[in-house]
């Protein structure tokens, strides 16, 4: 586990690393670039580069953190990748189930696999399940998420690559919006963000604006109309 600079979490935990691209939102994957750098530095966990790799030696890490944390699970992979054995996925869930002091944020683009395995998993209150939705072509992921058994459901609209009108938010607990960052970042229009914020307000869904992105995301910042939006779902962490 490591402290995270991602604005909507505190820590990252990667029981698997590596992935492959399945939609346009993956085009300039930050995790791919980061893993190449770590591989080049000789970090043993990334000896396979961005090839999907299981790390069973990391499974116990959350159990050692007694102080409550908000933890992003698999920032360098996708927990619902088709090549992750179900038994291993179940072990990851067992750890999350047994650590009620933490909030675990799981994010996937593979909503079909999420939906397939959902009935066989134990969805405790401390597991927040989200899907990435970059444009209208993948809005079906929201439908799959809603059908899942997760108690807290959220959307990560990042990188936001197009407008997302008429979002189905009646069973969504949280929405994150962010632009793409990096030297080849594709632009995000303010009117797309404004519309999503309005939809969230109308549906009383917490809205978190992560970043404008661009070549220099720090310079672009994360203010929207002169303020920051850090809204999150109401939650409590048990000790």
C-alpha positions as CSV (number, residue, x, y, z in Angstrom):
1,X,0.0,0.0,0.0
2,X,1.1,3.5,-0.7
3,X,-0.1,7.1,-0.1
4,X,-1.9,8.4,-3.1
5,X,-2.0,11.8,-4.8
6,X,-5.3,11.0,-6.3
7,X,-7.7,13.6,-5.0
8,X,-10.6,11.3,-4.1
9,X,-8.7,8.7,-2.1
10,X,-6.0,8.3,0.5
11,X,-4.1,5.1,-0.3
12,X,-3.7,2.6,-3.1
13,X,-3.5,-1.1,-2.8
14,X,-2.7,-3.3,-5.8
15,X,-3.2,-7.0,-5.3
16,X,-2.9,-7.2,-9.1
17,X,-1.0,-5.1,-11.6
18,X,-1.2,-4.8,-15.4
19,X,-4.1,-4.6,-17.8
20,X,-5.0,-4.1,-21.5
21,X,-6.9,-1.5,-23.4
22,X,-10.6,-2.1,-24.1
23,X,-12.0,1.3,-24.9
24,X,-11.1,4.8,-26.0
25,X,-10.7,6.0,-22.4
26,X,-7.7,3.6,-22.2
27,X,-5.8,5.3,-25.1
28,X,-3.3,7.2,-23.0
29,X,-3.4,5.0,-19.9
30,X,-1.5,6.5,-17.0
31,X,-1.0,3.1,-15.3
32,X,0.7,1.8,-18.5
33,X,3.1,4.7,-18.6
34,X,3.8,4.5,-14.8
35,X,4.4,0.7,-14.9
36,X,6.9,1.2,-17.8
37,X,8.8,3.7,-15.6
38,X,8.7,1.4,-12.6
39,X,9.9,-1.6,-14.7
40,X,12.8,0.5,-16.0
41,X,13.7,1.4,-12.4
42,X,13.9,-2.3,-11.6
43,X,10.9,-2.4,-9.2
44,X,10.3,-6.1,-8.7
45,X,6.6,-5.8,-8.6
46,X,6.7,-4.6,-12.2
47,X,9.1,-7.1,-13.6
48,X,6.4,-8.2,-16.0
49,X,5.8,-4.6,-17.1
50,X,2.1,-4.1,-17.8
51,X,1.3,-7.8,-18.2
52,X,-1.5,-8.8,-15.8
53,X,0.2,-10.1,-12.7
54,X,-1.2,-11.4,-9.4
55,X,0.5,-10.3,-6.1
56,X,-0.8,-12.6,-3.4
57,X,1.9,-11.4,-1.1
58,X,0.1,-8.0,-0.9
59,X,-3.2,-9.4,0.2
60,X,-2.7,-9.0,3.9
61,X,-1.6,-5.3,3.7
62,X,-5.0,-3.7,4.6
63,X,-5.2,-5.9,7.7
64,X,-2.1,-4.2,9.1
65,X,-3.6,-0.8,8.9
66,X,-5.6,-0.3,12.0
67,X,-6.2,3.4,11.4
68,X,-9.2,3.9,9.0
69,X,-8.2,4.7,5.5
70,X,-9.9,5.3,2.2
71,X,-8.2,2.9,-0.2
72,X,-8.3,2.8,-4.0
73,X,-8.1,-0.9,-5.0
74,X,-6.0,-1.7,-8.1
75,X,-5.0,1.8,-9.3
76,X,-2.6,-0.1,-11.6
77,X,-5.0,-2.8,-12.9
78,X,-8.7,-3.7,-13.1
79,X,-10.0,-6.1,-10.4
80,X,-12.5,-7.5,-12.9
81,X,-10.1,-8.3,-15.7
82,X,-11.1,-11.5,-17.5
83,X,-7.8,-13.2,-16.7
84,X,-8.1,-12.8,-12.9
85,X,-9.3,-16.1,-11.5
86,X,-12.5,-15.9,-9.5
87,X,-10.9,-17.5,-6.5
88,X,-8.3,-14.8,-6.4
89,X,-11.0,-12.1,-6.8
90,X,-12.8,-13.8,-3.9
91,X,-9.7,-13.6,-1.7
92,X,-9.4,-9.8,-2.4
93,X,-13.1,-9.4,-1.4
94,X,-12.5,-11.5,1.8
95,X,-9.8,-9.0,2.8
96,X,-12.1,-6.1,2.2
97,X,-14.9,-7.8,4.1
98,X,-12.6,-8.4,7.1
99,X,-11.4,-4.8,7.3
100,X,-14.5,-2.8,8.1
101,X,-12.3,0.0,9.4
102,X,-11.4,0.9,5.8
103,X,-13.3,2.2,2.8
104,X,-12.3,0.3,-0.4
105,X,-13.0,2.0,-3.7
106,X,-13.0,-0.4,-6.7
107,X,-13.2,0.9,-10.2
108,X,-13.7,-1.1,-13.4
109,X,-14.3,-0.7,-17.1
110,X,-15.3,-4.4,-17.3
111,X,-18.9,-4.0,-16.0
112,X,-20.0,-7.2,-17.7
113,X,-17.7,-9.3,-15.5
114,X,-18.7,-7.2,-12.5
115,X,-22.3,-8.1,-13.2
116,X,-21.5,-11.8,-13.8
117,X,-19.7,-12.3,-10.5
118,X,-21.7,-9.8,-8.4
119,X,-24.1,-12.4,-6.9
120,X,-21.2,-14.6,-5.7
121,X,-19.4,-11.8,-3.8
122,X,-20.0,-10.4,-0.3
123,X,-20.8,-6.7,-0.8
124,X,-20.1,-5.2,2.7
125,X,-20.9,-1.5,3.2
126,X,-17.3,-0.5,3.1
127,X,-16.9,-1.6,-0.5
128,X,-17.6,1.2,-3.0
129,X,-18.0,0.0,-6.5
130,X,-17.6,2.3,-9.5
131,X,-17.4,2.1,-13.3
132,X,-15.5,4.4,-15.7
133,X,-17.6,6.1,-18.3
134,X,-15.7,8.3,-20.8
135,X,-18.4,8.9,-23.4
136,X,-21.9,7.9,-24.4
137,X,-20.7,4.7,-26.1
138,X,-19.9,3.1,-22.8
139,X,-22.9,4.3,-20.8
140,X,-24.1,0.7,-20.6
141,X,-21.6,0.3,-17.8
142,X,-23.8,2.3,-15.6
143,X,-26.7,-0.1,-16.2
144,X,-24.5,-3.0,-15.3
145,X,-23.3,-1.3,-12.1
146,X,-26.9,-0.5,-11.0
147,X,-27.8,-4.2,-11.5
148,X,-24.9,-5.2,-9.3
149,X,-25.3,-5.9,-5.5
150,X,-22.8,-3.2,-4.4
151,X,-24.1,-1.1,-1.6
152,X,-22.4,2.1,-2.7
153,X,-22.2,2.8,-6.4
154,X,-20.2,5.5,-8.1
155,X,-19.2,6.8,-11.6
156,X,-15.7,8.0,-12.6
157,X,-16.3,10.2,-15.7
158,X,-12.6,10.4,-16.4
159,X,-11.1,11.0,-18.9
160,X,-14.3,12.8,-19.9
161,X,-14.2,12.7,-23.7
162,X,-17.7,13.8,-24.7
163,X,-21.0,15.0,-23.3
164,X,-23.0,12.7,-21.1
165,X,-26.6,13.9,-21.1
166,X,-29.5,12.1,-19.4
167,X,-27.3,10.1,-17.0
168,X,-29.2,7.5,-15.0
169,X,-28.3,8.7,-11.5
170,X,-31.3,7.5,-9.4
171,X,-29.3,4.6,-7.9
172,X,-25.8,6.3,-8.1
173,X,-24.2,7.5,-4.9
174,X,-21.3,9.5,-6.2
175,X,-20.0,11.1,-9.4
176,X,-16.4,12.0,-10.1
177,X,-15.5,14.1,-13.2
178,X,-12.0,14.7,-14.6
179,X,-10.2,15.7,-17.8
180,X,-7.4,13.7,-19.3
181,X,-3.8,14.8,-18.5
182,X,-0.5,14.4,-20.1
183,X,1.3,15.5,-23.3
184,X,-1.3,14.1,-25.6
185,X,-4.4,14.9,-23.5
186,X,-7.7,15.1,-25.3
187,X,-9.7,18.2,-24.4
188,X,-12.7,18.4,-22.1
189,X,-15.3,21.1,-22.6
190,X,-16.7,23.1,-19.7
191,X,-20.2,22.7,-20.9
192,X,-19.9,18.9,-20.5
193,X,-18.8,19.4,-16.9
194,X,-21.5,22.0,-16.2
195,X,-24.2,19.7,-17.5
196,X,-23.0,16.7,-15.3
197,X,-22.8,19.0,-12.2
198,X,-26.4,20.2,-12.9
199,X,-27.6,16.6,-13.3
200,X,-26.0,15.6,-10.0
201,X,-27.6,18.6,-8.2
202,X,-31.0,17.7,-9.6
203,X,-30.6,14.2,-8.4
204,X,-28.9,15.1,-5.1
205,X,-25.8,13.0,-6.0
206,X,-22.5,14.1,-4.5
207,X,-20.3,15.7,-7.2
208,X,-16.5,15.6,-7.1
209,X,-14.5,17.6,-9.7
210,X,-11.1,16.1,-9.9
211,X,-9.2,18.1,-12.5
212,X,-9.3,20.0,-15.8
213,X,-6.3,18.0,-17.0
214,X,-4.3,19.0,-20.1
215,X,-0.6,19.1,-20.6
216,X,0.0,20.6,-17.2
217,X,-2.8,19.5,-14.9
218,X,-1.4,21.4,-11.9
219,X,-1.5,24.6,-13.8
220,X,-5.0,24.0,-15.0
221,X,-6.1,23.1,-11.5
222,X,-9.4,21.8,-10.3
223,X,-11.5,24.8,-9.7
224,X,-14.9,25.0,-11.4
225,X,-16.4,28.5,-11.5
226,X,-14.0,29.7,-8.8
227,X,-14.5,26.8,-6.3
228,X,-13.6,23.2,-5.7
229,X,-16.1,20.4,-5.5
230,X,-15.0,17.7,-3.1
231,X,-18.4,16.1,-2.3
232,X,-18.4,12.4,-1.3
233,X,-21.0,9.9,-0.2
234,X,-22.0,9.9,3.5
235,X,-20.2,7.1,5.2
236,X,-19.0,5.9,8.5
237,X,-16.0,3.7,9.2
238,X,-16.1,1.0,11.9
239,X,-13.1,0.3,14.1
